[in-house]
Amino acid sequence: MKPEHRKHKPEWLRRRFSFKSSVSKVDDLLVDLNLSTVCQEAHCPNQLECFGNHTATFMILGDQCSRNCTFCAVDHGSQEPPDPDEPKRVAQAVAHLGLKYVVLTSVTRDDLSDGGAAHFATTIKAIREIGSEISVEVLIPDFQGSAQALATVLAAEPAVLNHNVETVPRLYPAVRPQADYERSIKLLAEVKRLKPETLSKSGFMVGLGEKRDEISSLMRNLREVGCDLVTIGQYLRPSKDHHPVVEYIHPSIFQAYQEEAQSLGFLGVASGPYVRSSYQAESLYRKAKGMEL
C-alpha cells in the first residue's frame, strides 16, 4: 500500500487552473509591502484562484506560530514583537487591490499578553481609514479564552468575527494538542454576549477520522452559541510530517452536511472539498446579510 501522502487524490479533488498575470501582481505587491498571507503560509489549494481574482487573506503578527497543530503548514518557532507599521502596509495593499471586503487572520501569539488583539484592532482601523465602506472579516485565534482580548477586537467593529473549531472534540489531542474545544465554543458564545449584532463564523475540516454523528454534534454546538456562518472543507495533508488524511470525503457527503447545517439555522453555509474558512468569504457574508451577490 502506498504511503498516505502519495495516494492519488480522487477525481473530485483534481483541479486545473489557468495562470493569470494578476497572480504575479499580487505576489509582487505582497513582497514589496513585506506582507504575509495565510494563502501562502498554509499552502492553500485556492491560492491561484484567489490571487488571480486580486484577493488574499492577510496574515498579520508574523509568520511563526506559537502552537504546532499537526494539520497546519504554518511554521512554528520564535516570534518577533508585532510590527507597528504592519497595519498601515495592509491598508496600502487593500487600497492597491481595490478591495471592498477584507479578511484578516494571524498566527497564534500566546507570547503576547492580549494574544495580538490590539494589533487586530489597529489593522481594522487602518483599513477603515482608507474607506469607511470596506467590510473587514477577522479570523482570530482563541486568545487563550480572554474575553477582554475578544472585546478589543469587537470594539473595532469587524463585519464578521471568525474563529475555527477545526475538528471534533475527540480529535483535539491528535490534531490541536495546544487548543481546547470548549474554550473555542465559549469564545464564539462570548461574541454574541458582547456584540450580538456581529456575525459570528466558524469552520472545520473533515477527513481527519471524525464520524458523521460527531459532525452533527459539532454543528449543533455552534448553533447553540449563536454561530451564524459555517465552512466545511476537506483536510489535505501539507506534508508527510503532518496528520494523515484518513478519508477523502465524497461531494455528496459535503452536500448532506450543507443541508444539515441549513436545517439547523445557519445563515450561511459553505461546504465542499476545497472550501476553506476564508474562501469566497464575501459571498457568504452578503448572503447572510440578504445582499445581492
N, C-alpha and C positions, 0 to 999 in steps of 0.2 A: 504493500500500500504506500502511495506517495505521502511524504510529509504534508501536513495540512497546508503549509504556506505555498506548496507547489501544486495544489489541486487546481484543476481547471474550474473557472467560475462558470456557473450556469448561464444559459443563453440570455436570461433577463438581466444579467449584470454586465453584459458586454456592450460597450458604448463606443461610438465613433464621434469625434469632434473635428470640425473644420477649423483650422487655426486662423484667428482674426488678428489683424495688425494691432487692434486695441489691447490685446493681451500684453504685448511688449510695452505699449504705452503705460499701462497700469504698473507693470513691473518696474519700469524706469522711474515712474513717479514715486513709488514706494522706496526705491533705492535713494533717489535724490533727497527725499524728506526723512530718510532713516526711520522708516516705519515698518512694523511687523503686521502680518495678517494671520489669523488662525487658518485661513485657506492654505497658506504655505506651510506654516509650522506644524499643522496637524495632518498634512498630506491629504487634504480634502479632495475627493474624486470629482467635485464640481468646479474646481478652480478655473479650468479653462473656460467653462461656460460663463461663470460669473465675471471673470476678468474680461472676457470677450464682450460682456454687456456693460462694461465700465462700473462694476460693483465689486465690493470686497468687504470682508468683516475685519475691522481694525482690532488688533490685539495690543492693548496698552500694558504698561507696567513691566516691560521687558519681555524676553523670550525664554526665561528659565523659570520653571515651576518649582514651588516648594514641596509639592507632592509628586508621587511617582505611581500613578494609576497604571495598571497593566494593559489597558486598552489604548492608551493615548500616546501619540507620536511626539508631542511637545517635550522638549528637553527638560531634564531635571538637574538642577545644580545651584551653585551660589548665585545670589541675586544682587543687583546694584540698587542704590536708592532710586526712587521714582524720578524721572527726568522732568523737571518743571517746565521745559519747553515743549514736551510731547503734546499736550492738549492743543497748543497753537498749530503744531505741524499737522495734526489730524484734521483740524479745521481747514487748513490750507488744502489738504488733499480732497476734502469734501467739496470745497469751492471749485477746485480744478476739475473734478469729475462731474460737477453739477448735480450732486446727489440731493434728493429731497427726502430720502429715508436712509438712515444710517444705522448700522449695527456695530456696537462696541462690545468687545469681550476682553478678558485678561487671563494671564496665568494666575494661579492661586498664590497669594502672598501672605502666608502665615507668619512671615517675619515682621510684617508691619502691624502696628497696634490696631489700625482700623481695617486691615486687610486690603487696603488700597481704595476704600470707599470715597475718600476725599478727592482722589485723583480721577475717579469715575465722574464725580460731580463737576469737577473743574473742566473736564473734557466735554461733557454735555453742554456746559455754559459757553465754552469757546465755540462750539458748533453753532449754538443758537445766536451768537453774536454776529455770525455771517448771514444768518437768515432765520428769523423767528418762526417761519413756517416749516422749517425742517423738523421732521419727526425722528427721534432717536430711540432705538431699542437697545437695551443693555442685557448682556448675558453675563451674570455675575457668579463668582464663587460663593461658598456658603458663609464667608466671613466668620467662620467658627461659631455661627449661631448668634452673632451680635445684632440685636435689634437696633442699637444706636448706629452701627455702620450702615445697615439697611436704610434707616431713616435718612441718613446723609445722602444716599443715592436718590431716594424717592423725593427728597426736597428739591432736587434739580429737575424734577418733573419729566422723567423719560416717558415715552408713549407706551412702552412695553417693558416690564421687568421679567426677564427670563432667568430661570435657574434650573439646570438639568438634574434630574434624579439619575439618569444614565442607565440604570438597570434595576432589577427587582431586589428586594432586601436580602434574600438568601445568597445572592452572588456578590454582595459588597465585600466580604473578606478577601475574595479572589480578584475582584475587578477594581474596587475602590477602597483599599485597606485603610486609608487615612481619612476617609469620609464616613458619614453616618446618615443612613436613610431617614430616620426620624428627624434629625436636625434639618435636613433639606425640606422635608414636608412642613415642619414648623416654620421655616423661613418663608415658604410660599403662603402659609396661613397668615403670617405677620404682614405680608404685603397688603392683604385685604383689610387687616385691622388698622394699619397706619394710613393707607391711602386707597380706599375701596374703589375709587374711580379708575385707578391704574390697571390696565390689562396685565394679567399675570400669565406666564407661559412656562412650560417645562417640556423636556424631551427625553427620550430614552432609545436605546439600541436593542435590537433583537438578534438572535443567532448566537448568543453567549452561553446558552444552556438553560434558559428560562423555560417555564411551562406556560401554556396558554392561560390557565387559571390564575397564575401569578401576575400575568399582564393585566387580566381583568381586575384583579385586586389593586394593582398599582394605579390603574386609571381611576378606579373608584376613590382611592386615597387622594388623588389630585383633585377630583371634583369636590370631595368633601371639604377641602380647604379653599374652594372657590377658584381654582386654576381655570383660566379662560381658554387658553390655547395649548395644543399639544402637538409635538412632532415625533414621528416613529420611523426609524431607519435601520437598515441592515448594518451590523457591525462588520467591518472589513479590517483584517489584521494588518497593521502597518509594517510589521517585520516578523521574522521567526522568533524574535525575542519577546514578543507581546502575547497576550492572551489568545489562545486559538479560537478560530471560528468553529463552533460546534455544529452549526446548521446554517445553510443558506435558505432563507425564508421565501417561500413562493409568493408571487404578487397577489394571488388570491387570498392568502392569509393576511397580507397587508390591507387588502380591501375589507376583509372581515373586521380587522382592528379599527379601521376607519369608521365603519358603520357602527361598531360598538361604542366608540368614543363619541360619535354624533348622538347616539341614543342616550348617552349619559349627560348630554347637555353642554359639551364644549362648544364655544362659539366659533372656533376654527380648528381644523384638524388637517395635518399633512402626514400621510402615511404611504411609504413606498421604499423600495430598496435603496435609492440614492437620496432620500430625504435626509437632511441634516438640520440642526436646530436653527440655523440662520438662513437656510436655503429658501429663496423666494419669500423672505420674511415680510416684505411689504405687502405682497398679495394676501398673505394670511391676516395681516393686521387690517387691511382695507376690508376684507370680507367680514371680519369680526365687527367692524365699525359700520357695516352696511354701506360702504362707499363703493363707487363704481371702480371696476378693475381696469 
